Amino acid sequence: MSLFLVVALPFLGALLPGLMNNAGRQACAGVTFTVTLAAFVGLLTNLPAVLAGEVVTTGVNWLPALGMNVNLMLDGLGFFFALLILGIGLLIITYARFYLSRDDNMGEFFTYLLLFQGAMVGIVLSDNILVLLVFWELTSLSSFLLIGYWKHLPEGRQGARMALTVTGMGGLALIGGMLILGNIAGSYDLSVILQSREVIQASPLYLPALILILLGCFTKSAQFPFHFWLPHAMAAPTPVSAYLHSATMVKAGIFLMARLWPVLSGTPEWFVIVTTAGLITMVLGAVIALFKHDLKALLAFSTVSHLGLITMLLGTGTAFGAMAAVFHILNHATFKAALFMSAGIVDHETHTRDIRRLGGLRHLMPVTFAIVTLAALSMAGIPLLNGFLSKEMMLEEAHHTVLFGSYWLAPTLAVIGSLFSAAYCFRLISHTFLGPKRDDYPAHPHDPGFGMWGPPALLVVLVVMIGCAPFLAEPFVKIVTASLLGDVAAVPDAHFKIWHGLVPALYMSIAAVVGGLIVLALFKPLLKLWDAAPRPEAKVIFEALVEAVATLSRGLIHGLHNGAFSRYAAIAAVTITAIGYHAWATGTVGPATRAPQTAGPVEIAGWVMLVTATLGLVFLHRNRLLSLILIGIVGLMVSVGFVFLSAPDLAMTQITVEVVTIILLLLALNFLPNRTPVESSVLRRMRDAVVALAAGLATFAMSYHFLLRDTVAPSISEFHLANSYKGGGGTNVVNVILVDFRGFDTFGEIIVLGIAALLIYALTETLLDGPVRARLLNRKPDQPRAGDMHPMMMVVLTRVLMPLVMLIGFYIFWRGHNEPGGGFIAGLIVSIGVVMQYMASGFNWTSARLRYPYHGVIGAGVLIAGLTGIGSWFFGKPFLTSDFTYVRIPPFEKFELATAALFDLGVFLAVVGAVMLSLESFSRLARRANMSDSEHPMDIDPSRAEEYDPADPGNPKREGV
């Protein structure tokens, strides 16, 4: 199966649980399981190639100029992590089906789970670091939804925010580090970066890149000092905890360190930072876990500790350490997922996770007791279980690690971490399951059905199988290790065995186990010391930092972003002017290379009109209607200027925009007072005048000097002129730029235009639900209304003009690729024709004849434009690459067909929809204000003579006629 399909299946499948929600819990879980199983099987189809040492690759050039290609790569390491993600995912889905209550929204839960699953698979299969970063952020967002799934719990919402904040900040650091790394290697493809070890480590930017990347990894994998978020994420449902914190999210940072191990490891900086952080996290997590009374909190800190163990192994920089890390990732995923699910079973059956309220459960829950005991003993490192094997390898590696010049520091810390790890495992077993039965359980406990204990039992089977027959896992672990090491080192010639003789690691392991038993025996006095000892609380520190940042932000916002546009404009104008003056004063200006043209009387007259209208706007702006007229004059003169400068496309766009905006603004002014009140003091107006004059003079000086001199760099217009027809199939360079060369910009602009129209619609709806509606209902016009609001002459004229306007619009649309025109201008022209119908016959009559909602028109436009861009992918071209050909259909002459026309159609529909939705929003204001409007096309119609009062023909008998 294609790697694209393996990654895409969870995302596509995320649509199904929500659709199946009404079909029942079984249907939701069933489709989720099926989708994951399909991706799992698709992954396994590539197993022969992976076992043969091959690297499966596939890719699509998306944005090659930016180095952002959607390339996927499957080697041993990627296969290993994808196998864990999808394999354990199948077990979690089965478990969640029986764990979640009937009150929980199954469709929502499994949708979030599949989104997260797809993001994780995308991370481990990405061959482009930019694409990897996209999936990385998706894991943060989807895990936020999963951790906060129980929205009614304050701790769930807080845990989700904390996880998103910490991992999100780490993600920002990771973006910077990855960009630096790609810049050093000269490529953003991992397959290229992994071959650039010498170049990367010799670069002066190696250390900044390393620190930023490790910040991203440490925050994701809960390494000290970022370990505190993971335990608070335990407020999520147990299936989420078992999935995110055994095989997926917290392993993302571990995966990235393993993936970049060939190019980042082997330096003193890597060794000191990674090994030290891993050892501290290992010991600190184990110590805290021992004194936690909540089962999931204990397991959460144990996860922190074991992640530190893996990090330390990767930090040593040796091939043996890397192999031990791979092996422990496998073992940890098996026993930790089993333990989390078992903790959920205990909580589900006893209604508590507090160890102090448990004990004696082995008599009531023997199956759960067996699962927990085997998994916990494996985590403690007891022989014949898989955790023992990788723990022995860790201790062996620590024994040979010299940290800060000391031969004993790393081994000592490793033994201490293992000792407390064994202690909390023994406490988990003894304080939860051993001892006499109690009669004060919150609920009567018993083993659940197979649906809940089956998944952890299967994992425990693997724990025992690997522990008793480690040779079964050895070949696969070595294949994964080989892909991790790359060309840097060979896979160690070490064999996975239960007995290695009387080696130092054995003595260290015995000391840890015996020490763990002693600590468990002394638990009560140690707990008293722990409770009495002062210690910093990470949660309190985090919340204090968040509050400090929020306070600083509020201060900045209230000081700068106070809603006064004049302040924003003044700050921007002063800043830009000051920077421009500094550049002018410290730089040099070359001699003029162009002579100014002589202005004729027509040009001077146009300039005078433009300046007069502008000055009039400054001094008469309090009269809103007059200001609008003056704005129209300014826009008209700008259009004339475009015509004079031989820019017909710009002139047509400007004039149509002016018509549409003036009409919309007139409608808006209908609900506002005619005059703007005086709100600024004289001093503030004088300040604004000085700033405006300074900015205006600076802009004039820059424009004047720029127009008289050639540009420093060659103009890109020569490229557009030379390639407009050859590359885009059109002779209208402006249109080809919009729909081809800069099509991505245009696509973004129509999306923004649609969003703006939707915001206007939403804003009017919000206004009408508040006190504004009462003001509209009580509003009395300050001018008398016309008795004939929809005159016959205007109605007839607009009806006659409508087909002509539509014809002109379609003509402008079809000629746009080779002559002045295009979808944007055509959309504005057609909008003007429709607006004229609103003006002539009113909102009610026109809206009653509306066949398609304007929201849908906007959506259709964006969708058509997007699908046109996506279509180029099927021909191996970048997004929005256009193509054209010539066809001949008798009896017509040969004519051109271009895919850009479809993109232009999307622009056309988006423009029409945005303009008309804005108009409809204003019409809703009028209707809610009880403004009279006829349902007929005109107010005075001879065919309805019987409806009028003969004594007063100007007034109809019935209201609203």
N, C-alpha and C positions, 0 to 999 in steps of 0.2 A: 504494500500500500504506500502511496505517496506520503512523504513527510508532511506536506501541506494539509492533506486530509486528516492525518493524525492530530495535528495542531488544531485544525478547524472544527473537528467533530464536537468537542465539548462546547465551543462557542455556538455552533449551530444548534446543538442539542439543548442549550440553555433556553431556547424558545419553547421547548415542549412541556416541561413540568408545569409552567403557568397555564398552558392551554389545557392540560390534563387535570388541573386542580379539582374541577367539579366532578371528575370521573372517580375520585377517591384516592385514598392514600396508596393503595396498591398500584394504581396506574401511574401515579407520580414517581414512585420509587422504581417501578418497572421500566419506564422510559429512560430514567436517569441511569439505571443499571445497564440498559441495552446500549445507550450511547457510549458509556465508559467502556463497556465490553468490546464494542466495535473498535474504539481507539486502541484498546489493549491488544486485540487480535491483529490490528493493522501494524502495531509496533512489532509484534512477534514475527510478522512476515519478513522483517529485516534482520531477524536473529542470525540466520546463516551467514550473512555478509559480515555482521559484527564479530561472530565467532571466528571467522576467517581473517580477522584483523583489518577488514576494509572499512573505509569511511564513506557512508552514504550521504550524498549531497544533492541538493536541488535549490533552485533560486529563480527569482524574477528581478530584473532591473527596474526598480521603482523610481528613485531619484538619484540616478548615477552621478549627476553633477555634485551632489552633496555626499556621495558615498553611502547613501542609504538604500541598500539593496535588500530585498526580502530573501535572504539566503538561509537555508536550514542545513544542519549538519548532524549526522548521527554516527557517533563512534561509541566505543565501549563505555566511556563515562556518561555520555548523554543517554545511552540506552539504559544504563544502570539506574539513573535517577528517574527517567521516564517510567521504567518498570515499577519502581517504588510508588510513584505518584498514581499511576493508573491501577496497579495491583492492589495496593492498600485502599485506594479509592473505592474499588468494588466492595471490599469488606465494610468500609465505613457506610456506604450507601445501604447495604443490607442491614447493618446494625441500626442506622438512623431510622429506617422504616419502622422498627419495633420500639425504638427509644422515645421518639417524639410523641407527644400526646395528641389527642384529637383536636385540641384547641390551637395547636401550632399549624401555621400555614405551610403545608408540605411543598406546594408549588414554588413559593417564594424561597424556601430553604434550599431546595435542590437547584433552583436557578442560580442562586449565589454560589453554590458548591461547584457547579459546572463551569461558571465563569472563572472561579479561582483555579480550578483544575486546568482549564485551557491556558490560563496565564502561566502557570507553573510549567506545563509541558512546553510552552513557547520559550521560556527562559532556557531550559536545558537543551533544547534543539536549535537554538539560534546560532547562526554563524556570522551574524552582523551585530556589533555591539550596540548600534543605535536601535535596531529592532529589539534586541535584548532589553534595552532600557525601557522601551515601551511596555513590554510584558512585565518588567520589574515593577513599574508603577501600577500596572493593572492588578498585580498581586496585592499591593498595599490597599488599593481601593476595594477590591472584592473581599479581602480579609476584614476590612472595616465593616462591610455589610454583614459578614458571617459572625464576627465577634459581637456586634451589636444587634444580632438577630432578635434576641429577647428585649425588645424596645421598652417593655414595661419595667425592666430592672435598671435602676440608676447605675449600679456597678457595671452592667453590660454596656451602657452608653459611655461611661467613663473609660472603661477598658478599651473600647473601640477607638475613642478619641486619642487616648494615650498611644496605642499601637500605631495609629495613622500619623500622629505627630512625630514620633521617634523615627519610624521607618521612612516617613516622608522626608524628614530632614536628612537622613542618611542617603536617601535616594538622590537628593539634590547634590550632595557631595560626590556620589558615585557618578552622576552625569558629568561633572567637571573632570573627575579622574579618568573616565573612559574617553572623553574627548581629547584630553592630553595624551593618553596612551595611543589613540588612533593617529593623532598628529605626529607623534614620534615615529610610529611604524610606517606612516605614509598610507595607511589603509584602515578602514573600519571593519574589515572582515576578520573574524577570529582566526580563520585558517592562515591568514597572512601574518597577523600579529604573533601567533604562536611560533612562527619561524624567525622572529626578530629579537631573540633574547639578547644578543650582544648589543644591538643598536639601542634597545630600550634601557638596559642597565648601564650603558655608557652615557646616556643622555643626562644633562643637568636637571631635566624635568622629571627624572625617575622618582625622586623622593616625593615631590608634591603629588604626582600621580598615585604613588603607592599609598600615601596617607589618605587621600580622598577616596580611593577604591576601598581601602580597609575600613574607613568610616561607614561606607555603605554596607559592607559585609558584616561588620560588627553590630550595627544597629539591627540588621535583618536577623542575624543569628543570636541576638541577645547576649553579646559578649560585654564584659565589664569595660566601661561603666554604664553601658546601655542595657543591662540585664533586667531592669526593673519592670519593663513593660510586659514581658511575657507572662509572669504570674497573674497580672491583672487582667490579661486576656482570657483567664480561666472562667470568667463570668459567662462565656459563650456556652452553648449546649455541648455536652460531652463529645458527640461525634465531631464537632468542629475542633475541639481541643485535641482529640486523638489524631485528626487528619493534619491540622496545621502544625502541631508541635511534635510530630513523630517523623513524618516523611516528607513534608512539603515546605511550608513557609519558612520555618526556622532553618531548614536545610538549604534555602536559596543562597544565603551568604556563604555557607560551607561549600556549596557547589561552585560558586564563582571563585572562591579562593583556590579550589582544586582545579578549575578550568584554567586559571591564569598562573597556576603553579610553575609551569615550565619557563615563563618569562619574568616572573616577579620574585621567585624564591632564589635561595643561594647567596643572598647578600646579607651583610650584617644587619642592615635596617629591617629587612623582612624577618630575620631570625629573632632579633630582640623584641620587636613590636608584637609579632604574632605569637611567639612562644610565651612571652610574659603575659600577654592578655589571656591566652588560653589557660595557663596555670592558675592565674588569679581567679578567673571565672570558675574553673573546675573546683577549687577549694572553697571559694565563697559560696557558690551554689549548693555544694554538698553540706556545708555547715548550716546554712539557713534552712535547707530542706529538712534536716533532722528535727528542728523545733517547730515545724508547721503542723497544725492539728487538722487542717483541711486536707482531705485525700488528694484533691486536684492541685492544691497549692504545693503539697509535698512533691508530687510528680512534676509539677511545673519547674520547681527549682532543681529537681534532679535532671530535668532536660537541660536547663542552663548549665549544670555541672558537666554533663556528658558532651554538650556542644563545646564547652571549653576544652575537654579532653581531645576531641577531634581537631580543634583549632591548634592546640599545642603540637599534635602529631604533624600537622601540615606545616607548622612553623619551624620545625627542626630542619627542614630542607633536605632530608635524606630520602632515598628511595624506600627504605624499610619503613620509615615513619609514614610516608604516603600510602604504602600498602596497608599498614595497620589502620590508618584513618579510613580507607575504603572499607575494610572489613568491619570496623566498628560502626560505620554508617549503616551497613546492612543489619548488623546485630541489634543496634539501637532501635532501628525502625521496627523490628519484629517485637522485641519485648516491651518497648515503650507504648506502641499502639495497643498491644494486648492489655497493658496495665491501665491505660486511660479508659479503654472500653470497660474493663472490670470495675474501675472506680465508678463509672457511670451506672453499672449494674447495681453496685452497693447503694448508691444514692437513689436509684430508681426503686429499689425494693425496701430500703430502710427509711427513706425520706430524709436522710442526713449524710453529710460527708465528714462530720466531726469525729475524729478518731476517739476522742474522749467519751463519746456516747456509743461506741461500738465495742467489739470484743465478743469472742465466743461464736462468731459466725460460721466457724467450720462445721458446727453441728447442724446448722440450718441451711447453709449454702455450700455444700461440699464440692460441687462442680466449680463454682466461682473460686472457692478456696484453693483448689488444685491449680487452676489457671494462674491466679495471682502468685501463689507460692513459687511455681516454676519460673514465671517471668521475673519476679523480684529477685530470686536467687541468681538468675542469669545476670541481672543488673548489678548484683553484689559481687559477681565474679566467682561463683562457685563452680568447681569442675563438673564436666559432662554437660554443661550448658554453654551456649555460644558466647555469652558475655565473658566467660572465663578466658576464652582463647584470645579475643582482641584486647582484653585487659592485660593479659600476660605480655602481649606484643607491645602495648603502651608502656608497661613498666620496664621492659627490655630497652625500648628506645630512650626512656627517661634516664635509665642507668648510664647510657653512653652520651648524654647531653651535658655539655659544659655551658652553664649560663652565668654571665657576668664574671667569668673566670673561676667559678666555683664548680667543683665536681659533685658536690652533695646537694646543692640548692634544688635543682630540678627533680632528682630522685626523691628527696624529702617531701617536697610539695606534692609529687605524684602519689606517694604513699599516704600522706595526710588526706588528700582528696579521695583516694580509694577507701581509706578507713571510714571516713564519714559516709561515703556512699554505701558501704556495707552496713553501717549502723542504721541509716534511715530505711534501708531495705528490710533489715531484721525488725525494725520497729513497725513498718508497714504490715508485715506478716503477723507478728505477735500481738500488737495492740488492736488489730482489726479482727483477726480470725481466731487467735488462740485464747485460752482462758475459759472460764465457765460461761454458759449462756446467761444472758441478762433478761430481765422482765420489763425493762423500761425503754425498749426500742421505740422510736416514733411510729413505726409501723411494723407489722409482722413480716419478717424477711423470709424469703425462700428463693431458690434458684429460678431464674426466668426461663422462658421457652428457648428453643434452639436458635431462634432468630437473633437473640441477643448474645448468647454465650458461644454460638458457633464461630463467628468471625475471630474473636480473641483466641478460641481454642485452636483454630487452624494456624494462627501465628505461633502459638506455643509449641505446636507440633514441629514447626520449622526451627524453633529455639532448641528443642531437644535433638532433632535430626542433625543440625549443624554442630551442636555441642558434642554429640557422640561420634559423628562421622565427619570431621572437618574437611576431609579430602573431597567431599561432595561440593563444597563451596570454593575450594582452592583454585581450580582452573578459571572459574568465572571472575573471581576477585583479581586474579593476576591479569586477565584480559582487560579489566577495567583499570587496573593500575598501569598497565602498559600505555593506554590511551591518555591517562593523567600525566605520566612522566614524559611522553613524547620522545623527542630525540635527546633529552637532557641526560637521562640515566637509564640503565637497564633494570628490568624487573629483578628484585632480589631472588637469589636461589635459596629461598627458605621454604620449608614445608609446614603446613598447618597440622600440628600434632597436639595431642592432649598432654603427653609427657615429653619434656625436653631435657630431662635430667635435673641435677641439683645446680641450677643456675641462679644468679642473683634475683631475677624476676620472680622465681618461685618463693624465695625467702621474703621478698617485698610483699608478695601476694598473701602469704601466710600472716605476716605482720598486720596487714590491712584487715583481714578477716577476723583474726583474734582481737585486734584493737577495736573493731566494730562491735564485737560481742561485749567487750568490757565497757565501751561507751553506752551500749544499750542497758547494761546492768546499772550503770550510774546515771541513767537518764533523768530521774527525778531531781537529784541535786544539781545536775547540769542545767536542767530547765529553769530552776530557781535562779541560778547565776545568770542565765541568758535573759530572763525577764527583768532582772535587776540591773543588768549592765546597760549603760547609756550607749546608744548607737544611732547613727544617722538613718533616717527613714527616707528611702529613695522617692517614694510617692510624695511625701511632704515637700522635698526639695524640688521635684518636678513641678508640682502645683504652684510653688512659690515662684519659680522661674516663669511659668506660663502667666501668672498674674502680673509679674513685673513687666513682661513683654507687652501684655495687654494694656497695662497702665501707660507705658511709654507710647504705645500705638494710639491710645485714646487722646493723649496729650498732643501728639503730632496731628491727628485728624482734626481735633477741635481747633487747633491753631492754624492749620492750612486748608483743610477740606471742610469748610463750614457752610458750603452751599452757595456762596456768593461767587457768581461767574466773574464779576469784575476783579475779585482778588486773584482768581486763577489766571485770568488774562494778563493782569498786571505783573504777576510773578513770572509768567512765561515770557512776556515781552521784555521785561527788564533783564532777565537772565540771557535771553538770546541776543539782545542788543549789546549787553556788556561783553559777552564772548566774541561777538562779531567785531566790536570796537577793538578788543585786545588783539584779535587776529590782524585787523587793519593796521593798528599802530606798530605791531612788532614784525609784520611781514613786509613783503615788497609787492608793488603793483607794476606790472610791465607796461610798456607803451601800448597805446591803442593800435589795433591792427585793422580796424574797420572804420569807415567813414559814416557818420550818421546821414540818414536820408533826409531829403528836403520835404517838409510837411506842406501839403497843399491846403487850400481853403476848406475842403471837405473834411480832411483829417483834423484840422484845427477846430472846426465846428463840432465834430464828434467828441473831441477832447474837452471842449468847453461844456458840452452837455453832460458829459460824464462827471467832470469836476463839480459842476453846479448841482447835479443831483446828489452827489456825495456830500457836499457841504450842506445842502438843504436837509439831508437826512440827519446830519449831526445836530443842526439847530432846531429842527422841527420834529424830532423823533418822538416827542410825547403825544403827538397826534398819530394814533396807530394806523388809521386808514391812509393818511397822507404819506406816512413812512412806507407803507406797502406799495403805494404808487411809485414813490421815488426808488425803492428797491427794484421794481420792475423796469424803470428807466435805466438804472445801472446795468441790470442784466441784459437789456436790449442793446445797449451800447457795447457791452462786452461781446455780444454776438456779432454786431457789426464789425468790431475789431477783428474777430476771427475770420470773417469773410474777407476783410481787407488783407489779412495776412495769409490768404489762400489756405484756410483750414475749414472746408465746408462741413466735415463731419462734426467738428467741435461746435461750429455755429449752429447746426441743426440740433445737436444735443442741448446746447445752452438755451436756445429759444423754446424748445419743447419743455425742458425742465422749468423754465421761467413760467410758462403758461400753467403747467400743472401745479407748481408750488404756490403761485399767486392765488389760484382758485382754492386750494386747500387752506391757505392762510386766511383768505376771506371768510371761508366757512368757520374757521376757528375764531376769527375776530367777532363773529356773530354772537359769541357767548362771552365776550369780554367788554369792559367799558371802552369808550371811544378814545379816552386819553389815559396815558400812563401817569400815575401820581409821582410827585417829587419825593424821592426816598433818600437821596444822598445829600450830604452837606456841601456847602460851597467849596470848602477846602478839599474834600474828596474829589469833587468834579475838577478842580484845578489840578490835583495830582494826576487824575486820569488823563487830562488833556496833555500834560507834560509827557507822560509815558507814551501816549498815542503819537504825539508829534515826533518824539525821539525814535520810536520804532518805525514810523512811516518814513522819516527821512533816511534812516539806516537802510530800510528796504529799497527805497528809491536809489540811493547811492550804489548799493550792491547791484541792483538790476542794471543801472546805467553803465557801470564799469564792465559788467559781464557782457552786455550786448555789444560793447565796442571792442571786445577782445576774443580771440580764438580760445577754445577750451584747452586745458592742459593735456587731457587724455582724448584720444579719438572718439568722436561721437558714435554711439551705438546705432544711430539712425542709418548710417551707411550699411550696416549689416542687415537691418530690416528692409531697406530698399532693395538690396541685392538678393535677398532670400524670400521676399514676400510671395512672389509667384512660384518660384522654384520649390520652396519648402511648404508653403501654405496654400498654393493654388489660387491666389487672389491678387488682384492688382491694387485693391484698396488697402494700402499698408496699415492704416489705422485699424480697420476691422480685423485684418489678419493678426495684428498685435494682440487685439482684445480676445480673439477666439482661439489663437494658436500659440504665438510666442509667449504671451502673458496670460494664457487661458486659466492658469491656476489662480492668478490674482482676480480675474473676472469671476471665477467660480466662488471664491471667497466673498466677493463684493455682493453677488446676488443673494448669498446666504445671509449676509449682514443686512441687506435691504429687506429680505423677508422677515428677519428677526425684528427689525425696527417696526415694520407694519404690525406684526403680532404684538409687540410691546405697546403700540398705540391702542390696539384693540383691548389688550388686557388692562391698560391704564384707564380707558374710558369705562370699562366694566367695573373696575375698582371704585372709580369716582362715583358711579351711579349707585353703588351699594352703600355709600356713606352719606355724610351731610350735604354733599354737593347736589344730590338729587333734590333735596328739599329746597335748596336755593334756586335750582332750575325751575321747579314747579311754581315758586313764588316770584319768579323773575318777570319784570315788566319792561318791555323794550323802551329805550329812551327816544326812539323815533317812531312815528306812525307807520304801520305796515301798509304796503300797497294793497288795494282792493283786488287786484288781479295779479296774484303771485305767479301764475303760470299762464302768461299771455299766449293767445292763439298764434300770433305772428312768430314768436320764438319757437313754439312747439312745431309748427309746420317747417320752419327753417331748419331746425335740428334734425327732423325726420328726413328731410331732403339731403342734408349734408352727411348723415350717418353712413350710407353706403359709399359715398365719395371718400369720406375719411378712412373707412375700412379698406377701400381699394388702394388709397395712397399708402396706408400703413403696410399692407401686404407687398406693395410694389417696393417700398423702401426696404422691407425685410429681404426680399429676394435679390435686390440689386446690391445689397450691402457688401458682398464679398469682393466686388470689382468696382463699384461706384460708391459715392458717399451714401451711407445708410447703415443698416444692420438691425439686429434684434432689439437693442436698447432704444434706439430712436423710434423704431416701429412700435415698440411697446408703449412709449410715451404718446405717440400720435393716436393709436387706438384708444388709449386711456382718455385722451382729450375728447374723442368722439363719444365715449360712454359717459364721461363727466357731463358733457353737454345735455345728454338725456336727463340726467339727474337735475341739472339746472332748469331745464325747460318744464319737465312734468313732475318733479318732486321725488322724494325718497320712496314714498309708498308705491306709486305706480311703477317706478323703475325696479324696485326690489322685488315686486311681485312677479316680474318677468325674468328674474335671475334663475338660471338653470343649474349653475355650478357654483359652489361656495368659493369665495376668494381665498380662503385658507388652502383649499385643495388646489387652486390654480398655482399658488406659490409653491406648494409641495411638488406639484407635477413638474414645474419648471426646474426646480433644484434637482429632482430625481432624473429628469431627462438629461440635464447637463452632466450630472455625475455618471450616469450609465454610459453616456457618450465617451467620457474620459476613461471609464473602466474598459470599454470595448477595445481600446488600443492594446490592452494587456494580452488579449487573445492572439495578437499578431506580433508579440514580442517587442512592442514599443512602449516607451514610458507613458505614464498617465497623461491623458488629454492630448496626445499626439494626433494630429488630424491627417486625413488622407483625401485624395480627390481623384476623379477620373472624368473622362468625357464620354458621353453616350449620344446616340443618334436614334431618334424615334420618328420615322416618317409620319407625316410630311414635314416635320419640324427640322430646323437646322441642328447641327451638333451643339450640345450645350454641356455645361459642367455640373457634376454632382460632387459635393464635398461633405465630409462628415462634420465639418465646422458648422454647416447649416443646422444640424440637429442640436449642437451646443448653443447656437444662436437662438434656436427655438426655445430652449430652456431659459435663456436670458429674457426673451420676449415675454414668456408666460410669467416669470417671476416679477418683472417690472409691472405688467398689467395687474397681477394679483396684489402686489404691494400698494400700488396707487389706489386701487379700488377698495381694498380693505381699509386703508386710511380714511377714504371718503365715507365708507359705510360706518366707521367708528364715529365720525362727526354726525352722521345722520341719526345714529342711535341717541346721541345727546339731544338732538332736536326732538325726536319722538318722545323721549322720556320727559322732556320739558313741556309736553302737551302743546307743542306748536302745531297749529292747524295745518293739515296737508291733505290734499284731495287724493282720492283713489282713482280719479279720472285723469286723462292726459293733459287737460286744460281746464281752467276755472270757468270760462264762459264758452259754451258750446251750443250753437243753434239747434243741434239735434236734441238737446235737453231743455228746450224752452219752457216746457211745462213745470220744470223744477224751480223756476225763478218767480219772484214776486213781481207782478206787473207794475205795481206802484213804485218799485225800486229795483230796476233791472241789475243794478250793480251789486245787490246783496242777495244771495241765495236764501231760500226758505229754510233749508236744512243746514245745520252746522256741519262743516267739513266738505261741502259740495263745491 
